[in-house]
Amino acid sequence: MLDHPAAPTSPPEAHLAPSALAHNYHPLDVVIAAGEGSWVIDTRGRRFLDCLAGYSALNFGHRHPALVAAAKAQLDRITLTSRAFDHELLVPFAEAVTRLTGTEMLLPMNTGAEAVETAVKAARKWGYEVKGVPDGEATIVVAEGAFHGRTTTMISMSSDPEARGGFGPYTPGFRVVPYGDVDAVAAAVDETTVAVLVEPVQGESGVIVPPADYLPALRNLCTAADALLVLDEIQSGLGRTGTTLAQDLAGVRGDLITLGKALGGGILPVSAVVGRRDVLSVLTPGTHGSTFGGNSLACAVGLAVVDLLEPGDLQARAATLGVELRERVDDLVSRGLLAAGRTVGLWAGLDVEPGLGVSGRATCERLVSRGILVKETHGTTIRLAPPLTISSDDLHLALDTLTEVLREEAAEARR
């Protein structure tokens, strides 16, 4: 059982008071002090069931013993060499992740946004050197509602005014089309197109699942157009959808795939681009790099993550619990307590009923007051992404509590 902290280290409202911390997030009123598995404790000693799991960075729960052991063992050896020198875990890490994902080559980075930036650079360089696109004219087709990070280049392909506003001028070279619309992608592709970049499931937009034929059609379109299919699996990958990668559900493989979040086991930022050897090989010494990318500690944790996923038990668990999740969400929609609900594996986007006069934020705050941690997105949607290790009982505890909250909101709206 997770022990309570000895004493509060700061008041729960500390993050709201003027401080040295920049205010670029709007967190819920919880200051977490400790965590184990699917549960955390705040500085006031309150226990919460974590149903967000660090936006899938904590797919294996808080402080998974195998991941903590790997990190501790590596801390006693070496943590960083920089890429000026090799270390003994770098090639084994690359071999393990490419084996797990059915790919040929890996380029290590740190954050998800860095991984997508790397994929964009590789696609452009491949387009110039291999496809023969005139220098400076490469285009990449991307999707409305996508979230690939908040760097300058990433927001340049974003359709979210909050992410984009006030940060121009924007990086050119992107053509934005509706998500899930293959015809729109086809219309945007021409001889300058080096890649089509999409999420197999749009996470930040509220777990938006495309039509079943979307990814296979994009695969065929990209092959015919001699363009790369780049799939961003930073949130959807590594077990979340009941498969190792979300694209496995569609039976396709991207030419480049970005990984992150869960690859670091919730211990440190670890990301990578995996994919075709001939594409990643266009990045030669001096053209791209990272001091911390592929560091010894990251590789030790990443190898332990692969060890957890290779047997397939966690993916199967996410698929099984995902059926239970889907049944409960469908029931809430049928009873009019939710406007809509989308699930894939152990992942759900829940749209609050606008007729109840509540927001996603308000519903999340009520859930927090009852010991359940979730977070809203885009005002009216709640995301559920509990650890893949959550028990069935705890999952239903969260859904029972959600049902109670939604009933209360419905009752208040009728008064």
C-alpha positions as CSV (number, residue, x, y, z in Angstrom):
1,M,0.0,0.0,0.0
2,L,1.2,3.5,-0.8
3,D,2.3,5.2,2.3
4,H,1.1,8.8,3.1
5,P,3.8,11.5,3.0
6,A,5.1,12.5,6.5
7,A,3.8,16.1,6.1
8,P,2.6,18.5,3.5
9,T,5.4,20.2,1.6
10,S,3.3,23.0,0.2
11,P,-0.4,24.1,0.3
12,P,-2.6,22.6,-2.4
13,E,-3.2,26.0,-3.9
14,A,0.5,26.8,-4.3
15,H,0.4,26.5,-8.0
16,L,-2.2,29.2,-8.3
17,A,-0.3,31.8,-6.2
18,P,2.2,34.2,-7.8
19,S,5.5,32.4,-8.0
20,A,8.6,31.9,-10.0
21,L,6.9,29.3,-12.2
22,A,5.6,30.4,-15.6
23,H,1.9,30.0,-16.0
24,N,1.7,27.9,-19.2
25,Y,-0.5,25.2,-17.7
26,H,-3.8,25.3,-15.9
27,P,-3.6,22.2,-13.6
28,L,-6.4,20.9,-11.4
29,D,-6.1,21.6,-7.7
30,V,-3.9,18.7,-6.7
31,V,-0.3,18.8,-5.6
32,I,1.0,15.2,-6.0
33,A,3.6,14.0,-3.6
34,A,3.9,10.2,-4.1
35,G,2.6,7.5,-6.4
36,E,2.5,3.7,-6.8
37,G,0.8,1.8,-9.6
38,S,-2.5,3.4,-10.4
39,W,-2.7,5.5,-7.2
40,V,-1.1,8.7,-6.1
41,I,-1.2,10.8,-2.8
42,D,-1.2,14.5,-2.6
43,T,0.5,16.8,-0.1
44,R,-2.6,16.7,2.1
45,G,-2.5,12.9,2.3
46,R,-5.5,12.4,0.0
47,R,-5.4,9.3,-2.3
48,F,-6.4,9.5,-6.0
49,L,-6.9,7.0,-8.7
50,D,-4.9,8.2,-11.7
51,C,-6.9,7.8,-14.9
52,L,-4.7,10.2,-17.0
53,A,-1.4,8.4,-16.6
54,G,0.7,11.4,-17.7
55,Y,-1.1,11.5,-21.1
56,S,0.1,7.8,-21.6
57,A,3.7,8.5,-20.4
58,L,2.7,6.3,-17.3
59,N,1.3,3.4,-19.3
60,F,2.9,1.1,-16.7
61,G,1.8,3.0,-13.7
62,H,3.8,5.0,-11.2
63,R,7.1,3.6,-10.2
64,H,6.8,0.2,-11.9
65,P,9.3,-1.9,-10.0
66,A,11.0,-3.3,-13.1
67,L,11.5,0.3,-14.5
68,V,12.7,1.7,-11.2
69,A,15.1,-1.2,-10.8
70,A,16.6,-0.6,-14.2
71,A,17.0,3.1,-13.5
72,K,18.6,2.6,-10.1
73,A,21.0,0.0,-11.5
74,Q,22.1,2.4,-14.3
75,L,22.5,5.3,-11.9
76,D,25.3,3.3,-10.3
77,R,27.1,2.9,-13.6
78,I,26.8,5.9,-15.9
79,T,24.0,8.2,-17.0
80,L,25.4,10.3,-19.9
81,T,28.3,10.1,-22.4
82,S,26.9,12.4,-25.0
83,R,26.9,11.1,-28.6
84,A,30.6,12.1,-28.8
85,F,31.1,8.5,-27.6
86,D,29.2,5.3,-27.8
87,H,27.9,3.4,-24.7
88,E,27.1,-0.2,-24.2
89,L,23.3,0.1,-24.2
90,L,22.7,2.3,-27.3
91,V,22.8,-0.4,-30.0
92,P,20.8,-2.9,-27.8
93,F,18.2,-0.2,-27.2
94,A,17.9,0.4,-31.0
95,E,17.7,-3.3,-31.7
96,A,15.1,-3.9,-29.0
97,V,12.7,-1.1,-30.1
98,T,13.0,-1.9,-33.8
99,R,12.3,-5.5,-33.1
100,L,9.3,-4.6,-31.0
101,T,7.9,-2.3,-33.7
102,G,8.8,-4.3,-36.8
103,T,11.0,-1.5,-38.1
104,E,14.6,-1.3,-39.4
105,M,16.3,1.7,-37.8
106,L,16.0,4.0,-34.8
107,L,17.1,7.5,-34.1
108,P,16.9,8.4,-30.4
109,M,15.7,11.8,-29.1
110,N,14.2,13.0,-25.8
111,T,10.7,14.5,-26.1
112,G,7.8,13.8,-28.4
113,A,8.1,17.1,-30.2
114,E,11.7,16.5,-30.9
115,A,10.8,13.1,-32.4
116,V,8.3,14.7,-34.8
117,E,10.8,17.5,-35.7
118,T,13.3,14.7,-36.5
119,A,10.8,12.9,-38.7
120,V,10.0,16.2,-40.5
121,K,13.7,16.8,-41.2
122,A,14.3,13.3,-42.3
123,A,11.3,13.4,-44.7
124,R,12.4,16.6,-46.2
125,K,16.0,15.5,-46.7
126,W,14.8,12.2,-48.2
127,G,12.5,14.2,-50.5
128,Y,15.4,16.3,-51.8
129,E,18.1,13.7,-52.0
130,V,16.1,10.6,-53.0
131,K,12.7,11.7,-54.5
132,G,14.3,14.7,-56.3
133,V,12.0,17.5,-55.0
134,P,13.6,20.9,-55.8
135,D,15.4,22.3,-52.8
136,G,13.2,24.3,-50.5
137,E,9.9,23.2,-52.1
138,A,9.1,20.1,-50.0
139,T,5.5,19.9,-48.7
140,I,4.0,17.7,-46.0
141,V,0.3,17.0,-45.7
142,V,-1.0,17.1,-42.2
143,A,-4.4,16.8,-40.5
144,E,-6.7,19.3,-38.8
145,G,-7.1,18.8,-35.1
146,A,-3.6,17.2,-34.9
147,F,-1.3,17.6,-32.0
148,H,2.4,17.0,-32.6
149,G,3.9,19.3,-30.0
150,R,4.4,23.0,-29.3
151,T,7.7,23.9,-31.0
152,T,7.6,26.6,-33.7
153,T,7.5,24.1,-36.5
154,M,4.9,21.9,-34.8
155,I,2.5,24.8,-34.2
156,S,3.0,25.8,-37.8
157,M,1.1,22.7,-38.9
158,S,-1.5,23.1,-36.1
159,S,-5.1,24.2,-36.6
160,D,-5.5,25.1,-32.9
161,P,-5.7,28.9,-32.5
162,E,-4.6,28.7,-28.8
163,A,-1.4,26.8,-29.7
164,R,-0.7,29.0,-32.8
165,G,-1.7,32.5,-31.7
166,G,1.0,35.0,-31.2
167,F,3.9,32.8,-32.3
168,G,4.3,33.6,-36.0
169,P,5.9,33.8,-38.5
170,Y,5.2,30.1,-39.1
171,T,7.3,27.5,-40.8
172,P,6.1,27.0,-44.3
173,G,5.6,23.7,-46.2
174,F,2.5,22.2,-44.6
175,R,-0.9,21.5,-46.2
176,V,-3.6,21.0,-43.6
177,V,-6.6,18.8,-44.6
178,P,-9.5,17.4,-42.6
179,Y,-8.7,14.3,-40.5
180,G,-10.1,11.0,-41.7
181,D,-10.7,12.3,-45.2
182,V,-8.6,10.4,-47.7
183,D,-9.9,12.3,-50.7
184,A,-8.7,15.6,-49.1
185,V,-5.3,14.1,-48.7
186,A,-5.2,12.9,-52.3
187,A,-6.2,16.3,-53.5
188,A,-3.3,17.9,-51.5
189,V,-0.6,15.5,-52.7
190,D,1.5,16.6,-55.7
191,E,5.0,16.1,-56.9
192,T,6.4,18.3,-54.1
193,T,4.9,16.1,-51.4
194,V,7.5,14.2,-49.3
195,A,5.2,12.9,-46.6
196,V,1.8,12.6,-45.1
197,L,2.0,13.0,-41.3
198,V,-0.9,12.0,-39.1
199,E,-1.8,10.4,-35.7
200,P,-3.4,7.0,-36.1
201,V,-5.7,8.2,-33.3
202,Q,-5.9,11.9,-32.4
203,G,-5.2,12.1,-28.7
204,E,-5.2,15.7,-27.8
205,S,-8.3,16.3,-29.9
206,G,-10.2,13.9,-27.7
207,V,-9.4,10.4,-28.8
208,I,-10.7,10.8,-32.4
209,V,-10.7,7.5,-34.1
210,P,-10.6,7.7,-38.0
211,P,-12.6,5.4,-40.3
212,A,-11.3,1.8,-40.5
213,D,-10.1,2.3,-44.0
214,Y,-8.3,5.5,-43.4
215,L,-4.8,4.3,-42.6
216,P,-4.8,1.5,-45.3
217,A,-5.9,4.1,-47.9
218,L,-3.2,6.5,-46.8
219,R,-0.7,3.7,-47.0
220,N,-1.7,2.9,-50.6
221,L,-1.8,6.6,-51.5
222,C,1.6,7.3,-50.2
223,T,3.1,4.3,-51.9
224,A,1.6,5.3,-55.2
225,A,2.7,8.9,-54.9
226,D,6.3,8.0,-53.7
227,A,5.7,9.9,-50.5
228,L,6.4,8.8,-46.9
229,L,3.7,7.8,-44.5
230,V,4.7,9.2,-41.1
231,L,2.6,8.1,-38.1
232,D,2.8,9.9,-34.8
233,E,2.4,7.2,-32.1
234,I,3.7,9.3,-29.2
235,Q,0.4,9.0,-27.3
236,S,-1.2,6.1,-29.1
237,G,1.8,3.7,-29.2
238,L,3.3,1.2,-26.8
239,G,0.2,-0.7,-25.7
240,R,-2.5,2.0,-25.2
241,T,-4.8,0.8,-28.0
242,G,-4.6,-2.9,-27.0
243,T,-1.8,-3.4,-29.6
244,T,1.9,-2.5,-29.5
245,L,1.1,0.3,-32.0
246,A,-2.2,1.8,-32.9
247,Q,-1.4,1.2,-36.6
248,D,-1.4,-2.5,-35.9
249,L,-5.2,-2.3,-35.6
250,A,-5.3,-1.3,-39.3
251,G,-2.6,-3.7,-40.4
252,V,-0.3,-1.0,-41.8
253,R,3.2,0.2,-41.1
254,G,4.4,3.8,-41.4
255,D,7.7,4.6,-43.2
256,L,8.6,6.6,-40.2
257,I,7.0,6.3,-36.7
258,T,7.5,8.6,-33.8
259,L,7.5,7.2,-30.3
260,G,7.7,8.9,-26.9
261,K,5.9,9.3,-23.6
262,A,5.6,5.6,-22.5
263,L,9.0,4.8,-23.9
264,G,10.5,6.5,-20.9
265,G,8.3,4.6,-18.5
266,G,7.2,7.7,-16.7
267,I,10.7,8.1,-15.3
268,L,12.4,10.4,-17.8
269,P,11.8,11.8,-21.3
270,V,12.7,9.3,-24.0
271,S,11.6,9.5,-27.6
272,A,12.6,8.0,-30.9
273,V,11.9,7.9,-34.6
274,V,11.8,4.3,-36.0
275,G,11.3,3.3,-39.6
276,R,12.9,2.5,-42.9
277,R,16.7,2.3,-42.9
278,D,17.0,4.0,-46.3
279,V,15.0,7.0,-45.0
280,L,16.7,7.5,-41.7
281,S,20.1,7.0,-43.3
282,V,19.8,10.4,-45.0
283,L,20.6,11.9,-41.6
284,T,24.4,11.8,-41.5
285,P,26.9,13.0,-38.9
286,G,26.4,16.7,-38.3
287,T,22.9,17.0,-39.9
288,H,21.0,16.1,-36.7
289,G,21.6,15.2,-33.1
290,S,21.0,15.6,-29.4
291,T,23.3,15.7,-26.4
292,F,20.9,13.7,-24.3
293,G,19.2,11.7,-27.0
294,G,19.9,8.0,-26.4
295,N,21.7,8.6,-23.1
296,S,22.6,5.6,-21.0
297,L,19.9,6.1,-18.4
298,A,17.3,6.5,-21.1
299,C,18.4,3.4,-22.9
300,A,18.3,1.4,-19.6
301,V,14.7,2.4,-18.9
302,G,13.7,2.0,-22.6
303,L,15.1,-1.5,-22.6
304,A,13.1,-2.3,-19.5
305,V,10.0,-0.9,-21.2
306,V,10.5,-3.2,-24.2
307,D,10.9,-6.1,-21.8
308,L,7.5,-5.3,-20.4
309,L,5.8,-5.1,-23.8
310,E,7.5,-8.0,-25.7
311,P,5.4,-10.8,-24.1
312,G,2.2,-9.0,-25.2
313,D,0.4,-9.4,-21.9
314,L,-0.1,-5.7,-21.3
315,Q,-1.4,-5.1,-24.8
316,A,-3.9,-8.0,-24.3
317,R,-4.8,-6.5,-20.9
318,A,-5.5,-3.1,-22.5
319,A,-7.7,-4.8,-25.1
320,T,-9.7,-6.8,-22.5
321,L,-10.2,-3.8,-20.2
322,G,-11.0,-1.7,-23.3
323,V,-14.0,-3.9,-23.9
324,E,-15.3,-3.2,-20.4
325,L,-14.5,0.5,-20.9
326,R,-16.4,0.7,-24.2
327,E,-19.5,-1.0,-22.7
328,R,-19.6,1.4,-19.8
329,V,-19.1,4.5,-22.1
330,D,-21.8,3.3,-24.5
331,D,-24.2,2.9,-21.6
332,L,-23.5,6.5,-20.5
333,V,-24.2,7.8,-24.0
334,S,-27.4,5.7,-24.4
335,R,-28.7,7.2,-21.1
336,G,-28.0,10.7,-22.2
337,L,-25.4,11.4,-19.6
338,L,-22.7,11.9,-22.3
339,A,-23.2,13.6,-25.7
340,A,-20.7,11.1,-27.2
341,G,-17.9,8.7,-26.3
342,R,-15.1,7.2,-28.3
343,T,-12.9,4.4,-27.1
344,V,-10.0,2.4,-28.5
345,G,-8.2,0.0,-26.2
346,L,-7.8,1.5,-22.8
347,W,-8.4,5.0,-24.0
348,A,-11.5,7.1,-24.2
349,G,-12.7,10.6,-25.2
350,L,-15.9,11.6,-23.5
351,D,-17.9,14.6,-24.6
352,V,-20.0,16.2,-21.9
353,E,-23.7,16.8,-22.7
354,P,-24.0,20.5,-23.6
355,G,-27.6,20.5,-22.4
356,L,-26.4,20.0,-18.8
357,G,-24.8,23.4,-18.8
358,V,-21.4,22.0,-17.5
359,S,-17.9,22.0,-18.9
360,G,-15.4,19.3,-19.1
361,R,-13.3,21.2,-16.6
362,A,-16.2,21.3,-14.1
363,T,-16.8,17.6,-14.5
364,C,-13.1,16.9,-13.9
365,E,-13.1,19.1,-10.8
366,R,-16.0,17.1,-9.4
367,L,-14.2,13.9,-10.1
368,V,-11.0,15.1,-8.4
369,S,-13.1,16.0,-5.3
370,R,-14.1,12.3,-5.3
371,G,-10.6,10.9,-5.8
372,I,-10.4,10.4,-9.5
373,L,-7.8,12.2,-11.7
374,V,-8.8,13.0,-15.3
375,K,-8.3,16.0,-17.4
376,E,-10.4,17.9,-20.0
377,T,-9.3,18.9,-23.5
378,H,-10.8,21.5,-25.8
379,G,-13.4,22.5,-23.1
380,T,-16.0,19.8,-23.5
381,T,-14.1,16.5,-23.7
382,I,-12.7,14.4,-20.9
383,R,-9.9,12.0,-21.6
384,L,-9.5,8.7,-19.8
385,A,-6.1,7.0,-20.2
386,P,-5.5,4.9,-17.0
387,P,-2.3,2.9,-16.6
388,L,-2.4,-0.4,-18.6
389,T,-1.7,-2.1,-15.2
390,I,-5.0,-0.8,-13.6
391,S,-7.2,-3.5,-12.1
392,S,-10.7,-4.1,-13.4
393,D,-12.1,-3.2,-10.0
394,D,-10.2,0.2,-10.0
395,L,-11.3,0.9,-13.6
396,H,-15.0,0.3,-12.6
397,L,-14.5,2.4,-9.5
398,A,-13.5,5.3,-11.8
399,L,-16.4,4.6,-14.1
400,D,-18.9,4.3,-11.2
401,T,-17.7,7.6,-9.8
402,L,-18.0,9.2,-13.3
403,T,-21.5,7.9,-13.5
404,E,-22.4,9.4,-10.1
405,V,-21.0,12.8,-11.1
406,L,-22.8,12.8,-14.5
407,R,-26.1,11.9,-12.7
408,E,-25.6,14.8,-10.3
409,E,-25.0,17.2,-13.1
410,A,-28.1,16.0,-14.9
411,A,-30.2,16.3,-11.8
412,E,-28.9,19.8,-11.2
413,A,-29.7,20.8,-14.8
414,R,-33.3,19.7,-14.4
415,R,-33.9,21.8,-11.3
